[in-house]
């Protein structure tokens, strides 16, 4: 019973870290996609690269800006949760 609780608690925490780390990129992708889609609908320009290139550029900029936060979050999860489980197990 105790091993199952530890397993599910670690999985829950890992999934929460995955959500926290992915939120900045997914939010920017959503905002960029909706705004570019709105511009396309208003101007009747239906070019596929018009949606892809700005969205990719926005995602890359946000990824570069939030890389330190993502790395620190994942390293702290590894040091606070995974390593103690390995040492204690």
N, CA and C atoms as a LAMMPS dump frame, in Angstrom:
ITEM: TIMESTEP
0
ITEM: NUMBER OF ATOMS
267
ITEM: BOX BOUNDS ff ff ff
-5.0000000000000000e+02 5.0000000000000000e+02
-5.0000000000000000e+02 5.0000000000000000e+02
-5.0000000000000000e+02 5.0000000000000000e+02
ITEM: ATOMS id mol type element x y z
1 1 1 N 0.823 -1.196 0
2 1 2 C 0 0 0
3 1 3 C 0.871 1.265 0
4 2 1 N 1.932 1.267 0.776
5 2 2 C 2.795 2.438 0.865
6 2 3 C 3.512 2.703 -0.449
7 3 1 N 3.942 1.64 -1.129
8 3 2 C 4.619 1.818 -2.42
9 3 3 C 3.684 2.411 -3.464
10 4 1 N 2.412 2.017 -3.436
11 4 2 C 1.443 2.566 -4.381
12 4 3 C 1.205 4.047 -4.128
13 5 1 N 1.145 4.425 -2.86
14 5 2 C 0.944 5.836 -2.521
15 5 3 C 2.128 6.671 -2.993
16 6 1 N 3.325 6.189 -2.772
17 6 2 C 4.518 6.902 -3.22
18 6 3 C 4.549 6.999 -4.741
19 7 1 N 4.196 5.904 -5.419
20 7 2 C 4.188 5.891 -6.882
21 7 3 C 3.192 6.9 -7.432
22 8 1 N 1.953 6.86 -6.937
23 8 2 C 0.925 7.765 -7.446
24 8 3 C 1.192 9.214 -7.068
25 9 1 N 1.767 9.447 -5.914
26 9 2 C 2.112 10.805 -5.521
27 9 3 C 3.231 11.358 -6.396
28 10 1 N 4.206 10.525 -6.729
29 10 2 C 5.286 10.947 -7.614
30 10 3 C 4.766 11.201 -9.03
31 11 1 N 3.888 10.351 -9.497
32 11 2 C 3.293 10.55 -10.822
33 11 3 C 2.458 11.825 -10.86
34 12 1 N 1.694 12.083 -9.817
35 12 2 C 0.882 13.292 -9.744
36 12 3 C 1.768 14.533 -9.774
37 13 1 N 2.826 14.501 -8.991
38 13 2 C 3.744 15.639 -8.955
39 13 3 C 4.459 15.819 -10.298
40 14 1 N 4.839 14.727 -10.936
41 14 2 C 5.488 14.804 -12.244
42 14 3 C 4.567 15.369 -13.311
43 15 1 N 3.305 14.975 -13.287
44 15 2 C 2.349 15.52 -14.248
45 15 3 C 2.095 16.999 -13.988
46 16 1 N 2.049 17.382 -12.716
47 16 2 C 1.858 18.797 -12.394
48 16 3 C 3.05 19.627 -12.876
49 17 1 N 4.26 19.1 -12.707
50 17 2 C 5.457 19.799 -13.201
51 17 3 C 5.401 19.918 -14.724
52 18 1 N 4.938 18.884 -15.402
53 18 2 C 4.814 18.932 -16.86
54 18 3 C 3.823 20.012 -17.283
55 19 1 N 2.734 20.157 -16.553
56 19 2 C 1.754 21.2 -16.863
57 19 3 C 2.358 22.581 -16.637
58 20 1 N 3.021 22.761 -15.508
59 20 2 C 3.614 24.057 -15.174
60 20 3 C 4.67 24.454 -16.205
61 21 1 N 5.474 23.502 -16.634
62 21 2 C 6.548 23.794 -17.585
63 21 3 C 5.988 24.1 -18.98
64 22 1 N 4.888 23.463 -19.355
65 22 2 C 4.368 23.641 -20.713
66 22 3 C 3.409 24.807 -20.87
67 23 1 N 2.927 25.379 -19.772
68 23 2 C 1.931 26.452 -19.861
69 23 3 C 2.423 27.678 -20.635
70 24 1 N 3.632 28.194 -20.417
71 24 2 C 4.022 29.387 -21.184
72 24 3 C 4.017 29.181 -22.696
73 25 1 N 4.545 28.07 -23.152
74 25 2 C 4.617 27.817 -24.591
75 25 3 C 3.221 27.582 -25.169
76 26 1 N 2.397 26.815 -24.474
77 26 2 C 1.058 26.546 -24.986
78 26 3 C 0.192 27.799 -25
79 27 1 N 0.369 28.661 -24.014
80 27 2 C -0.402 29.909 -23.979
81 27 3 C -0.024 30.81 -25.151
82 28 1 N 1.263 30.934 -25.411
83 28 2 C 1.703 31.769 -26.532
84 28 3 C 1.249 31.178 -27.863
85 29 1 N 1.297 29.87 -27.994
86 29 2 C 0.835 29.235 -29.227
87 29 3 C -0.661 29.483 -29.432
88 30 1 N -1.43 29.414 -28.355
89 30 2 C -2.869 29.66 -28.456
90 30 3 C -3.157 31.111 -28.839
91 31 1 N -2.518 32.045 -28.156
92 31 2 C -2.757 33.467 -28.434
93 31 3 C -2.306 33.827 -29.847
94 32 1 N -1.146 33.342 -30.248
95 32 2 C -0.655 33.63 -31.597
96 32 3 C -1.564 33.012 -32.656
97 33 1 N -2.003 31.789 -32.43
98 33 2 C -2.873 31.131 -33.404
99 33 3 C -4.211 31.828 -33.553
100 34 1 N -4.802 32.224 -32.423
101 34 2 C -6.097 32.91 -32.485
102 34 3 C -5.959 34.285 -33.127
103 35 1 N -4.92 35.024 -32.763
104 35 2 C -4.766 36.365 -33.338
105 35 3 C -4.447 36.302 -34.832
106 36 1 N -3.621 35.379 -35.242
107 36 2 C -3.315 35.244 -36.675
108 36 3 C -4.537 34.751 -37.435
109 37 1 N -5.292 33.849 -36.836
110 37 2 C -6.533 33.408 -37.469
111 37 3 C -7.54 34.533 -37.617
112 38 1 N -7.598 35.406 -36.63
113 38 2 C -8.486 36.56 -36.713
114 38 3 C -8.053 37.504 -37.825
115 39 1 N -6.754 37.754 -37.926
116 39 2 C -6.242 38.606 -39.01
117 39 3 C -6.523 37.973 -40.361
118 40 1 N -6.367 36.672 -40.468
119 40 2 C -6.65 35.993 -41.735
120 40 3 C -8.13 36.083 -42.086
121 41 1 N -8.988 35.949 -41.093
122 41 2 C -10.424 36.034 -41.361
123 41 3 C -10.834 37.448 -41.759
124 42 1 N -10.207 38.443 -41.15
125 42 2 C -10.557 39.822 -41.475
126 42 3 C -10.039 40.259 -42.84
127 43 1 N -8.889 39.746 -43.244
128 43 2 C -8.29 40.169 -44.506
129 43 3 C -8.517 39.175 -45.653
130 44 1 N -9.095 38.034 -45.37
131 44 2 C -9.344 36.981 -46.36
132 44 3 C -8.063 36.464 -46.995
133 45 1 N -6.964 36.535 -46.276
134 45 2 C -5.694 35.964 -46.745
135 45 3 C -5.593 34.561 -46.157
136 46 1 N -5.541 33.563 -47.002
137 46 2 C -5.505 32.178 -46.534
138 46 3 C -4.177 31.524 -46.92
139 47 1 N -3.108 32.063 -46.42
140 47 2 C -1.769 31.528 -46.692
141 47 3 C -1.343 30.654 -45.512
142 48 1 N -0.893 29.431 -45.783
143 48 2 C -0.532 28.505 -44.717
144 48 3 C 0.72 28.945 -43.962
145 49 1 N 1.688 29.526 -44.67
146 49 2 C 2.909 29.95 -43.985
147 49 3 C 2.663 31.155 -43.092
148 50 1 N 1.596 31.891 -43.33
149 50 2 C 1.274 33.043 -42.498
150 50 3 C 0.904 32.608 -41.085
151 51 1 N 0.355 31.43 -40.926
152 51 2 C 0.045 30.942 -39.576
153 51 3 C 1.235 30.245 -38.948
154 52 1 N 2.027 29.564 -39.749
155 52 2 C 3.104 28.735 -39.213
156 52 3 C 4.311 29.543 -38.75
157 53 1 N 4.789 30.439 -39.559
158 53 2 C 6.036 31.152 -39.271
159 53 3 C 5.915 32.071 -38.048
160 54 1 N 4.899 32.927 -37.932
161 54 2 C 4.819 33.761 -36.726
162 54 3 C 4.582 32.958 -35.447
163 55 1 N 3.789 31.901 -35.556
164 55 2 C 3.557 31.07 -34.377
165 55 3 C 4.844 30.377 -33.947
166 56 1 N 5.603 29.877 -34.893
167 56 2 C 6.885 29.244 -34.578
168 56 3 C 7.853 30.248 -33.977
169 57 1 N 7.886 31.461 -34.519
170 57 2 C 8.774 32.499 -33.982
171 57 3 C 8.378 32.864 -32.55
172 58 1 N 7.083 33.001 -32.3
173 58 2 C 6.62 33.334 -30.947
174 58 3 C 6.946 32.214 -29.962
175 59 1 N 6.772 30.979 -30.389
176 59 2 C 7.077 29.837 -29.514
177 59 3 C 8.573 29.785 -29.212
178 60 1 N 9.397 30.017 -30.208
179 60 2 C 10.842 29.987 -29.989
180 60 3 C 11.286 31.107 -29.052
181 61 1 N 10.702 32.291 -29.174
182 61 2 C 11.061 33.408 -28.293
183 61 3 C 10.663 33.097 -26.855
184 62 1 N 9.456 32.584 -26.66
185 62 2 C 9.002 32.258 -25.3
186 62 3 C 9.798 31.098 -24.73
187 63 1 N 10.136 30.129 -25.557
188 63 2 C 10.959 29.029 -25.084
189 63 3 C 12.325 29.529 -24.619
190 64 1 N 12.914 30.424 -25.395
191 64 2 C 14.212 30.983 -25.023
192 64 3 C 14.113 31.789 -23.731
193 65 1 N 13.028 32.549 -23.578
194 65 2 C 12.869 33.377 -22.385
195 65 3 C 12.564 32.548 -21.137
196 66 1 N 11.858 31.443 -21.28
197 66 2 C 11.454 30.656 -20.11
198 66 3 C 12.302 29.408 -19.901
199 67 1 N 13.388 29.276 -20.628
200 67 2 C 14.239 28.098 -20.504
201 67 3 C 14.823 27.955 -19.101
202 68 1 N 15.233 29.053 -18.484
203 68 2 C 15.774 29 -17.126
204 68 3 C 14.741 28.535 -16.115
205 69 1 N 13.512 29.044 -16.239
206 69 2 C 12.428 28.617 -15.356
207 69 3 C 12.131 27.128 -15.532
208 70 1 N 12.068 26.687 -16.765
209 70 2 C 11.779 25.275 -17.029
210 70 3 C 12.88 24.376 -16.472
211 71 1 N 14.111 24.758 -16.695
212 71 2 C 15.233 23.955 -16.211
213 71 3 C 15.25 23.907 -14.694
214 72 1 N 15.065 25.045 -14.054
215 72 2 C 15.079 25.086 -12.589
216 72 3 C 13.924 24.276 -12.001
217 73 1 N 12.761 24.339 -12.602
218 73 2 C 11.614 23.572 -12.117
219 73 3 C 11.861 22.078 -12.22
220 74 1 N 12.397 21.635 -13.345
221 74 2 C 12.629 20.207 -13.532
222 74 3 C 13.782 19.705 -12.672
223 75 1 N 14.829 20.514 -12.509
224 75 2 C 15.949 20.111 -11.657
225 75 3 C 15.508 20.018 -10.2
226 76 1 N 14.698 20.98 -9.755
227 76 2 C 14.231 20.913 -8.36
228 76 3 C 13.312 19.719 -8.145
229 77 1 N 12.488 19.381 -9.137
230 77 2 C 11.658 18.176 -9.016
231 77 3 C 12.533 16.931 -8.913
232 78 1 N 13.555 16.873 -9.739
233 78 2 C 14.443 15.717 -9.718
234 78 3 C 15.181 15.615 -8.388
235 79 1 N 15.679 16.756 -7.897
236 79 2 C 16.44 16.74 -6.646
237 79 3 C 15.546 16.528 -5.427
238 80 1 N 14.338 17.073 -5.441
239 80 2 C 13.463 16.977 -4.275
240 80 3 C 12.646 15.699 -4.223
241 81 1 N 12.321 15.102 -5.388
242 81 2 C 11.448 13.927 -5.402
243 81 3 C 12.16 12.653 -5.846
244 82 1 N 12.791 12.712 -6.997
245 82 2 C 13.303 11.478 -7.617
246 82 3 C 14.545 10.956 -6.9
247 83 1 N 15.524 11.812 -6.643
248 83 2 C 16.753 11.358 -5.98
249 83 3 C 16.479 10.796 -4.585
250 84 1 N 15.662 11.463 -3.746
251 84 2 C 15.363 10.833 -2.448
252 84 3 C 14.669 9.474 -2.583
253 85 1 N 13.832 9.299 -3.596
254 85 2 C 13.204 7.99 -3.807
255 85 3 C 14.24 6.937 -4.196
256 86 1 N 15.208 7.321 -5.02
257 86 2 C 16.242 6.386 -5.438
258 86 3 C 17.128 6.028 -4.249
259 87 1 N 17.513 7.03 -3.48
260 87 2 C 18.391 6.785 -2.323
261 87 3 C 17.659 5.989 -1.253
262 88 1 N 16.415 6.365 -0.996
263 88 2 C 15.653 5.688 0.047
264 88 3 C 15.159 4.318 -0.346
265 89 1 N 15.054 4.077 -1.651
266 89 2 C 14.491 2.815 -2.127
267 89 3 C 15.536 1.798 -2.278
